[in-house]
Amino acid sequence: MQERFLVSGKAGSGKTHLVLQKFLLYVKKHGEDNVIFILPTHSQVEHIRNHIPTLKQVQGSKFKG
């Protein structure tokens, strides 16, 4: 069964950080070619892209982004 979760909170509460941590864990577990991250707007894509390098540095991930 797929894991599903709902994340809500105020600006600056860590929603993006949490979602990216989950994403990178899935990438590590299943491989980069087997995980997809879909967002409804281009502005959300840009927001996530801006956070991936920071999170990679913190976790030491090999994710290529």
C-alpha positions as CSV (number, residue, x, y, z in Angstrom):
1,M,0.0,0.0,0.0
2,Q,1.2,3.5,-0.9
3,E,2.1,5.9,1.9
4,R,0.0,9.1,1.8
5,F,0.2,12.1,4.0
6,L,-1.2,15.6,4.3
7,V,1.1,18.4,5.3
8,S,-0.3,21.7,6.4
9,G,1.0,24.7,8.4
10,K,1.9,28.3,8.4
11,A,4.6,29.9,6.2
12,G,8.0,28.9,7.5
13,S,6.8,26.0,9.5
14,G,8.9,23.4,7.6
15,K,6.4,22.0,5.1
16,T,8.7,22.2,2.1
17,H,11.6,20.7,4.1
18,L,9.5,17.8,5.3
19,V,8.2,17.0,1.8
20,L,11.7,17.1,0.4
21,Q,13.1,14.9,3.1
22,K,10.4,12.3,2.2
23,F,11.2,12.7,-1.5
24,L,14.9,12.2,-1.0
25,L,14.3,9.1,1.2
26,Y,12.1,7.6,-1.5
27,V,14.9,8.3,-4.1
28,K,17.5,6.6,-1.9
29,K,15.2,3.6,-1.4
30,H,13.8,3.2,-4.9
31,G,16.4,4.9,-7.1
32,E,16.1,8.2,-8.9
33,D,14.5,6.8,-12.0
34,N,11.6,5.2,-10.0
35,V,10.4,8.3,-8.2
36,I,8.4,11.2,-9.5
37,F,7.5,14.5,-7.9
38,I,4.5,16.2,-9.5
39,L,3.4,19.7,-8.6
40,P,0.4,21.7,-9.9
41,T,2.1,25.0,-10.7
42,H,5.5,26.2,-12.1
43,S,5.9,28.5,-9.2
44,Q,5.8,25.5,-6.8
45,V,8.3,23.7,-9.0
46,E,10.7,26.7,-8.7
47,H,10.1,26.8,-4.9
48,I,11.1,23.2,-4.6
49,R,14.0,23.5,-6.9
50,N,15.4,26.3,-4.8
51,H,15.3,24.1,-1.7
52,I,16.8,20.9,-3.0
53,P,20.5,22.0,-3.0
54,T,20.2,23.1,0.7
55,L,18.5,19.9,1.7
56,K,21.1,17.8,-0.2
57,Q,23.9,19.5,1.6
58,V,22.3,18.8,5.0
59,Q,21.6,15.2,4.2
60,G,24.6,14.5,2.0
61,S,22.3,13.0,-0.6
62,K,23.6,11.8,-4.0
63,F,20.4,12.9,-5.6
64,K,21.2,14.8,-8.9
65,G,18.1,17.0,-8.9
